[in-house]
Amino acid sequence: MNSRLWPRLLLIPGLLWFLLTAGCEQASQLERIQAQGELVVATRQAATSFYQGADGFDGLEYQLVQRFAQELGVKVRFVFPRDVSSMLRQLRRGTVHMAAAGFSMTEERQRIIRFGQPYQTITEQLVYRRETRRPRALDQIAPGELHVVAGSSHEETLRRLRTQVPSLSWTSRRGVSQDDLLQAVNRGEIAFTVADSNELAMARRIHRYLRPALELGEPTQLAWAFPMHGDGSLQAAANHFVQRLQKDGSIARLLEHFYGHTDRLNFVDKRDFGRHMRERLPKYRKYFEEAALKTGFDWRLLAAIGYQESHWRSNAVSPTGVRGIMMLTRSTARQVGVSDRRNARESILGGARYLRLLEKKIPERIDGYDRMWFTLAAYNVGFGHLEDARVLTERDGSNPDRWMEVKQRLPLLSRKKFYSTVKHGYARGDEPVSYVENIRNYYDLLVWYDRHPELLAEE
């Protein structure tokens, strides 16, 4: 090799390193994340954010972040700081790119982190246990009765309120989650805590003794959080993403999915459901699981339908003649090969087969949760009446393929002004709406207790 070329070749690696380094310095934060292929997101394991659902991970924050990452063309790496203070420290240090954990946009937080476009509005609520003293004002709370998560937005709110109520005091708890404190109130271990309204709505599905006592101040907004430093390119992309999902209705659909049914069951409903899970379900669970294997449905969904139909009573009979655990009509029973509707196994297998037949009638373009809710509504009110409600929805200029739109028109089928204009006529259209939302609640409870049987024993 020419001796004069050798020194020049030695310079090439250094030159390449310099060019790459310079390029990285000039690239925006968003471009660097896309080049690395990974978005690092801090979140928390909670029903409002990130949890193990029936078919894998789920939660409002999980769904939103996954969609955002897909749009960026990167994968997500979720990290779970032990508490709110740790999450804020990681944001400030830049060890995570963003936090998606249902953060309230408070004044104190806005001095140390940046917030993106808000996507949900909540209120902070004082929570107490049903059948105990309900405070009507904050000055009725005795020392030691109120517990909140240390470093939370609730603690910030209480500090502000103490200027108006000097006697107000509370215990700041480290190393516990919001759900830990809500469970403690439900069990009667502590008197009060503070929770966001969305957190309380989700918790009350499971913990039936929880009640809101009063709201603390004006509504506040939730948003993703970002470090103060940096060029803001990731935040700008996130803001554009959230704004687009707000405009096209995706945010509204997600909120309806996670929260639209949470207030349907009352205290007695949940108490009775827990008792029947302990006393009745074990007898029939094997049949629901068998039906699930044969039809592909989640056995807990089939069990939720069976509970809504008959409260898991094989001898149930309605005034109209439908009977059995899945409350089949004679014609439906013949259609799905059921000879004895009072036979629990036959009824459950027949009900599952009928549900699959209805599901296949739903247009293929409808998928996901909407497809399931439509199928359940058809099981209750009939496929023809469901189609009529979809016609009414389309006439209104709304989307007939979205459950959140169609469920608003189903009740119109009981009014002559509307049912006289569609093919199948009158129907008690409010019933399928209640039917679907009750089943959604029972299904959520079955999934929860299937994973946490010790909590069912406590109830």
C-alpha positions as CSV (number, residue, x, y, z in Angstrom):
1,M,0.0,0.0,0.0
2,N,1.2,3.5,-0.8
3,S,2.8,4.8,2.4
4,R,1.4,8.3,1.7
5,L,-2.2,7.0,1.8
6,W,-1.9,5.2,5.2
7,P,-2.2,8.3,7.4
8,R,-5.2,9.5,5.5
9,L,-7.0,6.1,5.9
10,L,-6.4,6.4,9.7
11,L,-8.3,9.6,9.7
12,I,-11.5,8.2,8.2
13,P,-13.0,6.5,11.3
14,G,-12.4,9.7,13.3
15,L,-14.0,11.8,10.5
16,L,-17.0,9.4,10.4
17,W,-17.4,9.6,14.2
18,F,-17.3,13.4,14.0
19,L,-19.9,13.6,11.3
20,L,-22.3,11.2,13.1
21,T,-21.9,13.1,16.4
22,A,-22.5,16.4,14.7
23,G,-25.6,15.0,13.0
24,C,-27.0,13.7,16.3
25,E,-26.4,17.0,17.9
26,Q,-28.4,18.8,15.2
27,A,-31.2,16.2,15.1
28,S,-34.3,17.0,17.1
29,Q,-35.3,14.9,20.1
30,L,-38.1,13.4,18.1
31,E,-35.7,12.4,15.3
32,R,-33.3,10.8,17.8
33,I,-36.2,8.8,19.3
34,Q,-37.2,7.6,15.9
35,A,-33.6,6.8,14.9
36,Q,-33.3,4.7,18.2
37,G,-36.7,3.1,17.6
38,E,-37.8,3.4,21.2
39,L,-40.0,5.7,23.2
40,V,-39.5,5.5,27.0
41,V,-42.7,6.3,28.9
42,A,-43.2,6.4,32.7
43,T,-46.6,5.3,33.8
44,R,-48.3,3.6,36.8
45,Q,-50.2,0.3,37.1
46,A,-53.8,1.4,37.7
47,A,-57.2,0.9,36.2
48,T,-57.0,4.4,34.7
49,S,-53.6,4.0,33.1
50,F,-52.0,0.5,32.6
51,Y,-53.2,-2.9,33.7
52,Q,-53.4,-6.5,32.7
53,G,-56.7,-6.9,30.9
54,A,-58.5,-10.0,29.7
55,D,-56.5,-10.1,26.4
56,G,-53.2,-8.5,27.5
57,F,-52.2,-5.1,28.6
58,D,-54.9,-2.4,28.6
59,G,-55.9,1.0,30.0
60,L,-56.5,4.4,28.6
61,E,-52.9,5.6,28.9
62,Y,-51.6,2.3,27.4
63,Q,-54.0,2.5,24.4
64,L,-53.1,6.1,23.7
65,V,-49.4,5.7,24.0
66,Q,-49.4,2.6,21.8
67,R,-51.2,4.5,19.1
68,F,-48.8,7.4,19.4
69,A,-45.8,5.2,19.2
70,Q,-47.2,3.4,16.1
71,E,-47.7,6.8,14.5
72,L,-44.0,7.6,15.3
73,G,-42.9,4.2,14.0
74,V,-41.2,3.2,17.3
75,K,-41.7,0.7,20.1
76,V,-42.7,1.7,23.6
77,R,-40.7,0.8,26.7
78,F,-42.9,1.4,29.8
79,V,-41.2,2.0,33.1
80,F,-43.0,2.1,36.5
81,P,-41.5,4.4,39.1
82,R,-42.4,3.5,42.6
83,D,-44.3,6.7,43.3
84,V,-45.3,10.1,41.9
85,S,-42.2,11.8,43.3
86,S,-39.9,9.3,41.6
87,M,-41.8,9.8,38.3
88,L,-41.4,13.5,38.5
89,R,-37.6,13.1,39.3
90,Q,-37.2,10.9,36.2
91,L,-38.9,13.5,34.1
92,R,-36.8,16.3,35.4
93,R,-33.6,14.3,34.8
94,G,-34.7,13.2,31.4
95,T,-34.3,9.5,32.1
96,V,-37.7,9.0,30.4
97,H,-39.0,10.8,27.4
98,M,-42.5,11.4,28.8
99,A,-45.0,10.4,31.4
100,A,-48.5,9.1,30.7
101,A,-50.0,8.4,34.1
102,G,-53.1,10.5,34.4
103,F,-51.2,13.6,35.6
104,S,-53.3,16.6,36.7
105,M,-52.1,19.9,35.3
106,T,-51.4,21.7,38.6
107,E,-49.7,25.0,39.2
108,E,-46.8,23.5,41.2
109,R,-46.1,20.8,38.6
110,Q,-46.1,23.3,35.7
111,R,-43.1,25.0,37.4
112,I,-41.0,21.9,37.0
113,I,-42.4,19.9,34.0
114,R,-44.2,20.7,30.8
115,F,-47.7,19.4,30.0
116,G,-49.0,18.5,26.6
117,Q,-52.5,18.8,25.1
118,P,-55.1,17.8,27.8
119,Y,-57.3,14.8,26.9
120,Q,-59.6,14.3,29.9
121,T,-61.3,16.5,32.6
122,I,-61.8,15.2,36.2
123,T,-62.6,16.5,39.6
124,E,-60.8,15.7,42.9
125,Q,-63.1,14.0,45.4
126,L,-63.0,13.3,49.1
127,V,-63.8,9.6,49.5
128,Y,-65.4,7.9,52.5
129,R,-66.9,4.5,53.3
130,R,-70.6,3.8,52.8
131,E,-72.5,3.4,56.1
132,T,-70.1,5.7,58.0
133,R,-70.2,9.4,58.7
134,R,-70.2,11.5,55.6
135,P,-68.4,14.9,56.1
136,R,-70.2,17.9,54.6
137,A,-67.2,20.1,54.9
138,L,-63.4,19.8,55.3
139,D,-63.4,21.2,58.8
140,Q,-65.4,18.0,59.9
141,I,-62.3,15.8,59.3
142,A,-60.5,15.0,62.5
143,P,-56.7,14.7,62.7
144,G,-55.4,11.3,61.5
145,E,-58.6,10.5,59.4
146,L,-57.4,11.7,56.0
147,H,-54.7,9.9,54.1
148,V,-53.3,10.8,50.7
149,V,-50.4,9.7,48.4
150,A,-47.3,11.8,49.2
151,G,-46.3,14.0,46.3
152,S,-49.7,13.7,44.6
153,S,-51.8,16.5,43.1
154,H,-54.2,15.8,45.9
155,E,-51.6,16.9,48.5
156,E,-51.1,20.1,46.5
157,T,-54.8,20.7,46.6
158,L,-55.0,20.1,50.3
159,R,-52.2,22.6,50.9
160,R,-54.1,25.2,49.0
161,L,-57.3,24.5,50.8
162,R,-55.6,24.7,54.2
163,T,-55.3,28.5,53.7
164,Q,-59.2,28.5,53.9
165,V,-59.5,25.7,56.5
166,P,-56.6,26.1,59.0
167,S,-57.7,23.0,60.9
168,L,-57.3,20.7,57.9
169,S,-54.7,18.0,58.4
170,W,-53.7,14.8,56.6
171,T,-51.2,12.0,56.5
172,S,-48.9,11.8,53.5
173,R,-48.3,8.1,52.6
174,R,-45.2,7.0,50.8
175,G,-44.8,3.6,49.1
176,V,-48.5,3.2,48.6
177,S,-50.7,3.6,45.5
178,Q,-54.0,5.4,45.1
179,D,-55.7,2.1,44.8
180,D,-54.1,0.9,48.1
181,L,-55.7,3.9,49.9
182,L,-59.1,3.3,48.2
183,Q,-59.0,-0.3,49.3
184,A,-58.2,0.8,52.8
185,V,-61.2,3.1,52.9
186,N,-63.4,0.3,51.5
187,R,-62.2,-2.1,54.3
188,G,-62.7,0.6,56.9
189,E,-59.0,0.8,57.8
190,I,-58.9,4.6,57.2
191,A,-61.7,7.1,57.2
192,F,-61.0,9.2,54.1
193,T,-58.8,9.7,51.1
194,V,-58.8,11.9,48.0
195,A,-59.1,10.5,44.5
196,D,-59.6,11.8,41.0
197,S,-63.2,11.2,39.8
198,N,-62.1,8.8,37.1
199,E,-60.1,6.7,39.6
200,L,-63.0,6.5,41.9
201,A,-65.4,5.5,39.1
202,M,-63.1,2.6,38.2
203,A,-62.5,1.6,41.8
204,R,-66.2,1.6,42.7
205,R,-66.9,-1.2,40.2
206,I,-64.9,-3.5,42.5
207,H,-65.0,-1.9,46.0
208,R,-68.7,-1.3,46.6
209,Y,-68.4,0.6,49.9
210,L,-66.6,3.6,48.3
211,R,-68.6,6.9,48.1
212,P,-67.7,10.4,47.1
213,A,-68.3,12.9,50.0
214,L,-67.6,16.2,48.3
215,E,-65.6,17.7,45.5
216,L,-62.4,19.7,46.2
217,G,-62.4,22.7,44.0
218,E,-62.9,23.2,40.2
219,P,-62.5,20.5,37.6
220,T,-58.9,20.0,36.4
221,Q,-57.4,18.5,33.2
222,L,-55.2,15.5,32.7
223,A,-52.3,15.5,30.2
224,W,-49.1,13.8,29.3
225,A,-46.0,15.3,30.9
226,F,-42.5,16.1,29.4
227,P,-39.2,17.3,30.8
228,M,-38.6,21.1,30.9
229,H,-35.4,20.8,28.9
230,G,-35.2,19.7,25.3
231,D,-36.4,21.2,22.0
232,G,-40.1,20.4,22.5
233,S,-40.3,18.4,19.3
234,L,-41.7,15.2,21.0
235,Q,-44.2,17.3,22.9
236,A,-45.3,19.1,19.7
237,A,-45.8,15.7,18.0
238,A,-47.8,14.4,21.0
239,N,-50.0,17.6,21.0
240,H,-50.7,17.1,17.3
241,F,-51.6,13.5,17.9
242,V,-54.0,14.2,20.8
243,Q,-55.7,17.0,19.0
244,R,-56.3,14.8,15.9
245,L,-57.8,12.0,18.1
246,Q,-60.0,14.6,19.8
247,K,-61.2,15.9,16.4
248,D,-61.9,12.5,14.9
249,G,-63.7,11.2,18.0
250,S,-61.1,8.6,19.0
251,I,-60.6,10.1,22.5
252,A,-64.3,10.2,23.1
253,R,-64.7,6.5,22.1
254,L,-61.9,5.4,24.4
255,L,-63.4,7.4,27.3
256,E,-66.7,5.8,26.6
257,H,-65.1,2.3,26.5
258,F,-63.3,2.7,29.8
259,Y,-65.8,4.8,31.7
260,G,-69.2,4.8,29.9
261,H,-70.6,1.9,31.9
262,T,-68.9,2.3,35.3
263,D,-71.9,3.9,37.1
264,R,-74.5,1.4,36.0
265,L,-74.5,-1.1,39.0
266,N,-75.5,0.0,42.5
267,F,-74.5,-1.3,45.9
268,V,-77.0,-4.1,46.0
269,D,-76.2,-5.2,42.4
270,K,-72.5,-5.5,43.3
271,R,-73.2,-7.2,46.7
272,D,-75.5,-9.8,45.1
273,F,-73.0,-10.4,42.2
274,G,-70.2,-11.1,44.6
275,R,-72.4,-13.5,46.6
276,H,-73.5,-15.3,43.5
277,M,-69.9,-15.6,42.2
278,R,-69.1,-17.5,45.4
279,E,-72.2,-19.6,45.7
280,R,-73.5,-20.2,42.1
281,L,-70.8,-19.7,39.5
282,P,-68.6,-22.6,40.6
283,K,-71.3,-25.0,39.6
284,Y,-71.5,-23.7,36.1
285,R,-68.0,-22.4,35.4
286,K,-66.9,-25.6,33.6
287,Y,-69.8,-25.2,31.2
288,F,-68.9,-21.6,30.4
289,E,-65.3,-22.7,29.8
290,E,-66.4,-25.5,27.6
291,A,-68.6,-23.1,25.5
292,A,-65.7,-20.7,25.3
293,L,-63.4,-23.4,23.8
294,K,-66.0,-24.4,21.2
295,T,-67.0,-20.9,20.2
296,G,-63.9,-18.7,20.8
297,F,-65.5,-16.3,23.2
298,D,-64.0,-15.5,26.6
299,W,-65.7,-17.7,29.2
300,R,-66.1,-14.6,31.4
301,L,-68.0,-12.8,28.8
302,L,-70.4,-15.8,28.4
303,A,-70.7,-16.0,32.2
304,A,-71.5,-12.2,32.3
305,I,-74.3,-12.8,29.7
306,G,-75.6,-15.7,31.8
307,Y,-75.7,-13.6,34.9
308,Q,-77.5,-10.7,33.2
309,E,-80.0,-13.2,31.8
310,S,-80.8,-15.4,34.8
311,H,-78.4,-14.6,37.7
312,W,-77.0,-18.1,36.9
313,R,-80.3,-19.9,37.7
314,S,-80.9,-22.9,35.4
315,N,-84.6,-22.9,36.2
316,A,-85.2,-19.2,35.4
317,V,-88.4,-18.5,33.4
318,S,-89.5,-15.1,32.1
319,P,-93.2,-14.0,31.7
320,T,-92.6,-14.3,27.9
321,G,-91.5,-17.9,28.1
322,V,-87.8,-17.7,27.6
323,R,-86.0,-19.9,30.1
324,G,-82.7,-21.3,31.4
325,I,-79.4,-19.8,32.3
326,M,-79.1,-18.1,28.9
327,M,-82.8,-17.4,28.6
328,L,-83.4,-18.9,25.2
329,T,-86.7,-18.8,23.3
330,R,-88.1,-22.0,21.8
331,S,-87.2,-20.9,18.3
332,T,-83.6,-19.9,19.2
333,A,-83.1,-23.2,21.1
334,R,-84.2,-25.2,18.0
335,Q,-81.9,-23.1,15.9
336,V,-78.8,-23.9,18.0
337,G,-79.7,-27.5,18.8
338,V,-80.9,-27.2,22.4
339,S,-83.5,-29.8,23.3
340,D,-83.8,-28.9,27.1
341,R,-83.5,-25.2,27.9
342,R,-83.4,-26.0,31.6
343,N,-80.3,-28.1,31.2
344,A,-77.5,-25.8,32.2
345,R,-74.8,-27.2,29.9
346,E,-77.2,-27.2,26.9
347,S,-78.3,-23.7,27.6
348,I,-74.8,-22.3,28.0
349,L,-73.5,-24.0,24.9
350,G,-76.6,-23.0,22.9
351,G,-76.4,-19.4,24.1
352,A,-72.7,-19.2,23.0
353,R,-73.5,-20.7,19.6
354,Y,-76.3,-18.2,19.1
355,L,-74.0,-15.3,20.1
356,R,-71.5,-16.4,17.5
357,L,-74.3,-16.6,14.8
358,L,-75.3,-13.0,15.7
359,E,-71.7,-11.8,15.6
360,K,-71.2,-13.2,12.1
361,K,-74.2,-11.0,11.0
362,I,-72.4,-7.8,12.0
363,P,-70.7,-6.1,9.0
364,E,-67.1,-7.1,8.7
365,R,-65.9,-3.5,8.7
366,I,-67.1,-3.1,12.3
367,D,-64.4,-4.5,14.6
368,G,-63.0,-4.4,18.1
369,Y,-65.2,-3.4,21.0
370,D,-67.9,-1.9,18.8
371,R,-68.5,-5.3,17.2
372,M,-68.9,-7.0,20.6
373,W,-71.3,-4.4,22.0
374,F,-73.4,-4.7,18.8
375,T,-73.5,-8.4,19.1
376,L,-74.6,-8.2,22.7
377,A,-77.3,-5.7,21.8
378,A,-78.6,-8.0,19.1
379,Y,-78.7,-10.9,21.6
380,N,-81.1,-8.8,23.7
381,V,-83.2,-6.9,21.3
382,G,-82.8,-8.8,18.0
383,F,-80.6,-8.1,15.0
384,G,-83.4,-6.4,13.1
385,H,-84.0,-3.8,15.8
386,L,-80.3,-3.2,16.1
387,E,-80.2,-2.5,12.3
388,D,-83.1,-0.1,12.7
389,A,-81.2,1.8,15.3
390,R,-78.2,2.0,13.0
391,V,-80.5,3.4,10.3
392,L,-81.7,6.1,12.6
393,T,-78.0,6.9,13.5
394,E,-77.1,7.3,9.9
395,R,-80.1,9.5,9.3
396,D,-78.8,11.8,12.0
397,G,-75.4,12.1,10.2
398,S,-73.6,10.1,12.8
399,N,-71.6,6.9,12.5
400,P,-73.8,3.8,12.5
401,D,-70.7,1.6,13.0
402,R,-69.9,3.1,16.5
403,W,-71.7,1.8,19.6
404,M,-71.4,5.1,21.4
405,E,-73.5,6.7,18.6
406,V,-76.0,3.8,18.1
407,K,-76.8,3.4,21.8
408,Q,-78.1,7.0,21.8
409,R,-80.6,6.1,19.1
410,L,-81.8,2.7,20.4
411,P,-84.2,4.2,22.9
412,L,-85.9,6.0,20.0
413,L,-87.3,2.7,18.9
414,S,-90.0,3.0,21.6
415,R,-91.3,6.3,20.2
416,K,-93.8,6.1,17.3
417,K,-92.3,9.1,15.6
418,F,-89.2,7.0,15.0
419,Y,-90.2,3.3,15.0
420,S,-92.9,3.9,12.4
421,T,-90.1,5.0,9.9
422,V,-88.0,1.8,10.2
423,K,-88.5,-1.8,9.1
424,H,-89.0,-3.7,12.3
425,G,-91.1,-1.3,14.2
426,Y,-91.5,-0.9,18.0
427,A,-88.9,-2.1,20.5
428,R,-88.0,-1.3,24.1
429,G,-84.8,0.3,22.9
430,D,-83.5,1.4,26.3
431,E,-83.3,-2.2,27.4
432,P,-80.4,-3.3,25.1
433,V,-78.4,-0.2,26.2
434,S,-78.8,-1.2,29.9
435,Y,-78.2,-4.8,28.9
436,V,-74.9,-4.2,27.2
437,E,-73.6,-1.9,29.9
438,N,-74.5,-4.3,32.7
439,I,-72.7,-7.1,30.9
440,R,-69.6,-4.9,30.5
441,N,-69.6,-4.3,34.3
442,Y,-70.1,-8.0,35.1
443,Y,-67.4,-9.0,32.7
444,D,-65.0,-6.5,34.2
445,L,-65.8,-7.8,37.7
446,L,-65.3,-11.4,36.5
447,V,-61.9,-10.6,35.0
448,W,-60.9,-8.7,38.2
449,Y,-62.0,-11.4,40.7
450,D,-60.6,-14.2,38.5
451,R,-57.2,-12.6,39.0
452,H,-57.7,-11.5,42.6
453,P,-59.9,-14.2,44.3
454,E,-58.7,-13.1,47.7
455,L,-60.6,-9.8,47.2
456,L,-63.8,-11.8,46.5
457,A,-63.4,-13.5,49.8
458,E,-63.1,-10.1,51.6
459,E,-66.3,-9.0,50.0
